[in-house]
Amino acid sequence: MSSHDLAYFQNRAEAELELAQRASHPKAVRAHYLLAELYLDKVHGRPGDAEHSEPEEALSRHGPAEMRARQGRAGRTAGRRRHIA
């Protein structure tokens, strides 16, 4: 996978985690965490997880706290988007 692709998936994971933290409805929070998990699977190269697992399996493997920890270990690398007000 190219460095551009890795940066994209990392940015998407970070965005989903931020959205999950701001969401007020439990189902929205869960959906954002599930998406973040799938993006992090792509970044960390866990074979087959992102391509073949169902979102419910992803969350059952790693809860929200674990996903935030995994995201933190990956570092906040290149490509941080600027928020334009």
LOMI-772936 format. One line per field, with one value per residue (C-alpha): y, z, x; residue in one letter; residue number from 1. Coordinates in Angstrom, 3 decimals. Last residue first. Layout:
LOMI-772936
yy	(Y ...)
zz	(Z ...)
xx	(X ...)
type	(A ...)
seq	(NUM ...)
//
This chain:
LOMI-772936
yy	(28.115 26.097 22.994 21.925 18.309 16.338 14.805 13.450 11.574 11.590 8.559 4.931 4.244 6.849 5.195 1.861 3.451 5.077 1.715 -0.012 2.472 2.010 -1.774 -4.109 -7.604 -7.102 -3.810 -5.447 -8.385 -5.999 -4.248 -7.513 -8.823 -9.577 -6.711 -4.902 -8.024 -9.884 -9.484 -6.895 -4.222 -1.537 1.160 -1.043 -2.337 1.274 2.103 -0.794 0.225 3.842 2.664 0.619 3.517 5.833 3.339 2.832 6.560 6.896 4.044 5.605 8.982 12.015 12.057 14.258 11.475 9.286 12.122 12.562 8.836 8.833 11.721 9.981 6.785 8.750 10.478 7.146 5.661 8.599 8.584 4.867 5.383 8.169 6.036 3.434 0.000)
zz	(9.755 7.879 9.683 8.446 7.597 9.151 6.269 7.913 11.173 14.326 15.812 15.091 18.810 19.395 16.901 18.618 21.980 20.594 19.122 22.442 24.259 21.720 22.100 20.124 18.914 19.373 17.504 14.478 14.524 14.394 11.411 9.424 8.657 5.168 3.717 6.897 8.783 5.954 7.173 9.917 7.966 10.631 8.389 6.904 10.311 11.485 8.757 9.844 13.471 12.671 10.765 13.741 16.101 13.921 13.780 17.550 18.265 15.766 17.462 20.893 19.786 20.969 18.517 19.394 20.499 17.594 15.146 16.503 16.224 12.657 11.703 13.176 11.288 8.051 8.510 9.073 6.004 3.833 5.226 4.501 0.957 0.287 1.742 -0.864 0.000)
xx	(-13.850 -11.280 -10.150 -6.758 -6.371 -3.583 -1.683 1.377 1.321 -0.700 0.859 0.022 0.192 -2.521 -4.852 -4.348 -5.164 -8.324 -9.364 -8.699 -10.931 -13.748 -13.813 -11.620 -12.467 -16.232 -15.974 -14.361 -16.756 -19.724 -18.161 -17.994 -14.574 -13.319 -11.335 -10.403 -9.393 -7.697 -4.182 -3.772 -1.995 -1.807 -3.237 -5.991 -7.029 -7.077 -9.611 -11.829 -11.599 -12.469 -15.550 -16.713 -16.047 -18.134 -21.001 -20.939 -21.120 -23.976 -25.845 -25.321 -26.732 -24.769 -21.896 -18.914 -16.554 -17.607 -16.957 -13.442 -12.801 -14.151 -11.861 -8.824 -9.633 -10.126 -6.781 -5.016 -6.734 -5.610 -2.074 -1.778 -3.083 -0.575 2.230 1.351 0.000)
type	(A I H R R R G A T R G A R G Q R A R M E A P G H R S L A E E P E S H E A D G P R G H V K D L Y L E A L L Y H A R V A K P H S A R Q A L E L E A E A R N Q F Y A L D H S S M)
seq	(85 84 83 82 81 80 79 78 77 76 75 74 73 72 71 70 69 68 67 66 65 64 63 62 61 60 59 58 57 56 55 54 53 52 51 50 49 48 47 46 45 44 43 42 41 40 39 38 37 36 35 34 33 32 31 30 29 28 27 26 25 24 23 22 21 20 19 18 17 16 15 14 13 12 11 10 9 8 7 6 5 4 3 2 1)
//
